């Protein structure tokens, strides 16, 4: 029968995958990125509600984010398949950070609506790369 390698035999338990340095690096990087994305999404919803006092506008913002992904996701996947994955991830994650800073600056100068299209484009190209990372 197939015997597991010595490297795999010594790792058992729920968090065994975290004993691999590359996976650990990816896992904690992804966790940090997702926390930032969730905080940004929550802050955008809060900001929209503070500016409009309308629950409907919260739905419009969510719809705008979702429809952009639906429209451009296939194109983003095609682009992601043609580029080196590591470079793609570094660029899209850096772009996410930059867009968060731009959104903060636009909030300070009260020009918030302009950042949404930029954030949607980062998601469209970045998410297929994240899904296909080897």
C-alpha positions as a Markdown table, in Angstrom:
| # | Residue | x | y | z |
|---|---|---|---|---|
| 1 | Unk | 0.0 | 0.0 | 0.0 |
| 2 | Unk | 1.0 | 3.6 | -0.2 |
| 3 | Unk | 2.9 | 4.7 | 2.9 |
| 4 | Unk | 2.8 | 8.5 | 3.7 |
| 5 | Unk | 6.1 | 10.2 | 3.6 |
| 6 | Unk | 8.0 | 10.9 | 6.8 |
| 7 | Unk | 7.2 | 14.6 | 6.5 |
| 8 | Unk | 3.5 | 13.9 | 6.5 |
| 9 | Unk | 3.5 | 11.1 | 9.1 |
| 10 | Unk | 4.7 | 13.4 | 11.8 |
| 11 | Unk | 2.0 | 16.0 | 11.3 |
| 12 | Unk | -1.4 | 15.1 | 12.6 |
| 13 | Unk | -4.3 | 17.0 | 14.1 |
| 14 | Unk | -6.5 | 19.8 | 13.3 |
| 15 | Unk | -3.8 | 22.4 | 12.6 |
| 16 | Unk | -1.3 | 20.1 | 10.9 |
| 17 | Unk | -1.3 | 22.2 | 7.7 |
| 18 | Unk | 0.1 | 25.2 | 9.7 |
| 19 | Unk | 3.4 | 23.3 | 10.2 |
| 20 | Unk | 4.2 | 24.0 | 6.5 |
| 21 | Unk | 5.9 | 27.4 | 6.3 |
| 22 | Unk | 4.5 | 28.3 | 2.9 |
| 23 | Unk | 0.9 | 27.4 | 3.9 |
| 24 | Unk | 1.3 | 29.3 | 7.2 |
| 25 | Unk | 2.5 | 32.4 | 5.3 |
| 26 | Unk | -0.4 | 32.2 | 2.8 |
| 27 | Unk | -3.0 | 31.5 | 5.6 |
| 28 | Unk | -2.1 | 34.4 | 7.8 |
| 29 | Unk | -1.6 | 36.7 | 4.8 |
| 30 | Unk | -5.1 | 35.7 | 3.5 |
| 31 | Unk | -6.6 | 36.2 | 6.9 |
| 32 | Unk | -5.1 | 39.7 | 7.2 |
| 33 | Unk | -6.3 | 40.6 | 3.7 |
| 34 | Unk | -9.9 | 39.3 | 4.4 |
| 35 | Unk | -10.1 | 41.2 | 7.7 |
| 36 | Unk | -9.1 | 44.4 | 5.9 |
| 37 | Unk | -11.7 | 43.7 | 3.2 |
| 38 | Unk | -14.4 | 43.1 | 5.7 |
| 39 | Unk | -13.5 | 46.2 | 7.7 |
| 40 | Unk | -13.5 | 48.3 | 4.5 |
| 41 | Unk | -16.9 | 46.9 | 3.4 |
| 42 | Unk | -18.4 | 47.6 | 6.8 |
| 43 | Unk | -16.9 | 51.1 | 6.8 |
| 44 | Unk | -18.4 | 51.8 | 3.4 |
| 45 | Unk | -21.8 | 50.6 | 4.5 |
| 46 | Unk | -21.6 | 52.8 | 7.6 |
| 47 | Unk | -20.4 | 55.7 | 5.6 |
| 48 | Unk | -23.3 | 55.3 | 3.0 |
| 49 | Unk | -25.8 | 55.2 | 5.8 |
| 50 | Unk | -24.3 | 58.2 | 7.6 |
| 51 | Unk | -24.4 | 60.2 | 4.4 |
| 52 | Unk | -27.9 | 59.2 | 3.2 |
| 53 | Unk | -29.8 | 57.8 | 6.2 |
| 54 | Unk | -31.3 | 55.3 | 3.7 |
| 55 | Unk | -31.3 | 51.5 | 4.0 |
| 56 | Unk | -32.0 | 51.4 | 0.3 |
| 57 | Unk | -28.7 | 53.0 | -0.5 |
| 58 | Unk | -26.9 | 50.3 | 1.4 |
| 59 | Unk | -28.5 | 47.8 | -1.0 |
| 60 | Unk | -27.5 | 49.9 | -4.0 |
| 61 | Unk | -23.9 | 49.9 | -2.9 |
| 62 | Unk | -23.9 | 46.2 | -2.4 |
| 63 | Unk | -25.6 | 45.7 | -5.7 |
| 64 | Unk | -23.1 | 47.9 | -7.5 |
| 65 | Unk | -20.2 | 45.9 | -6.0 |
| 66 | Unk | -21.8 | 42.6 | -6.9 |
| 67 | Unk | -22.9 | 43.5 | -10.4 |
| 68 | Unk | -19.4 | 44.7 | -11.3 |
| 69 | Unk | -18.0 | 41.3 | -10.2 |
| 70 | Unk | -20.6 | 39.4 | -12.2 |
| 71 | Unk | -19.9 | 41.5 | -15.4 |
| 72 | Unk | -16.2 | 41.4 | -15.3 |
| 73 | Unk | -15.3 | 38.2 | -13.5 |
| 74 | Unk | -14.8 | 36.1 | -16.6 |
| 75 | Unk | -12.5 | 38.7 | -18.1 |
| 76 | Unk | -10.6 | 38.9 | -14.8 |
| 77 | Unk | -10.2 | 35.2 | -14.8 |
| 78 | Unk | -8.8 | 35.2 | -18.4 |
| 79 | Unk | -6.3 | 37.9 | -17.4 |
| 80 | Unk | -5.4 | 36.0 | -14.2 |
| 81 | Unk | -4.7 | 32.8 | -16.2 |
| 82 | Unk | -2.2 | 34.7 | -18.5 |
| 83 | Unk | -0.2 | 36.4 | -15.7 |
| 84 | Unk | 2.3 | 34.9 | -13.2 |
| 85 | Unk | 0.3 | 34.2 | -10.1 |
| 86 | Unk | 2.7 | 35.5 | -7.5 |
| 87 | Unk | 3.1 | 38.8 | -9.4 |
| 88 | Unk | -0.7 | 39.0 | -9.8 |
| 89 | Unk | -1.3 | 38.5 | -6.1 |
| 90 | Unk | 1.3 | 41.0 | -5.0 |
| 91 | Unk | -0.1 | 43.6 | -7.4 |
| 92 | Unk | -3.8 | 43.0 | -6.5 |
| 93 | Unk | -3.2 | 42.9 | -2.8 |
| 94 | Unk | -1.0 | 46.1 | -3.0 |
| 95 | Unk | -3.8 | 47.6 | -5.0 |
| 96 | Unk | -6.3 | 46.7 | -2.3 |
| 97 | Unk | -4.2 | 48.5 | 0.2 |
| 98 | Unk | -3.8 | 51.5 | -2.0 |
| 99 | Unk | -7.5 | 51.6 | -2.7 |
| 100 | Unk | -8.3 | 51.5 | 1.0 |
| 101 | Unk | -6.0 | 54.5 | 1.5 |
| 102 | Unk | -7.6 | 56.3 | -1.5 |
| 103 | Unk | -11.0 | 55.6 | 0.0 |
| 104 | Unk | -9.9 | 57.1 | 3.3 |
| 105 | Unk | -8.5 | 60.2 | 1.5 |
| 106 | Unk | -11.8 | 60.5 | -0.5 |
| 107 | Unk | -13.7 | 60.4 | 2.8 |
| 108 | Unk | -11.6 | 63.1 | 4.3 |
| 109 | Unk | -12.3 | 65.3 | 1.2 |
| 110 | Unk | -15.9 | 64.1 | 1.0 |
| 111 | Unk | -15.6 | 62.5 | -2.5 |
| 112 | Unk | -16.5 | 59.0 | -1.5 |
| 113 | Unk | -18.4 | 57.6 | -4.5 |
| 114 | Unk | -15.4 | 57.8 | -6.8 |
| 115 | Unk | -13.5 | 54.9 | -5.1 |
| 116 | Unk | -16.1 | 52.2 | -5.6 |
| 117 | Unk | -15.3 | 51.5 | -9.3 |
| 118 | Unk | -11.6 | 51.2 | -8.5 |
| 119 | Unk | -12.3 | 48.7 | -5.8 |
| 120 | Unk | -14.5 | 46.6 | -8.0 |
| 121 | Unk | -11.8 | 46.4 | -10.7 |
| 122 | Unk | -9.3 | 45.1 | -8.1 |
| 123 | Unk | -11.7 | 42.4 | -7.0 |
| 124 | Unk | -12.5 | 41.3 | -10.6 |
| 125 | Unk | -8.8 | 40.6 | -11.4 |
| 126 | Unk | -7.6 | 39.6 | -7.9 |
| 127 | Unk | -10.2 | 37.0 | -6.9 |
| 128 | Unk | -9.6 | 34.6 | -9.8 |
| 129 | Unk | -5.9 | 34.8 | -9.0 |
| 130 | Unk | -6.6 | 33.9 | -5.4 |
| 131 | Unk | -8.8 | 31.0 | -6.3 |
| 132 | Unk | -6.2 | 29.5 | -8.7 |
| 133 | Unk | -3.0 | 30.0 | -6.6 |
| 134 | Unk | -0.9 | 26.9 | -6.5 |
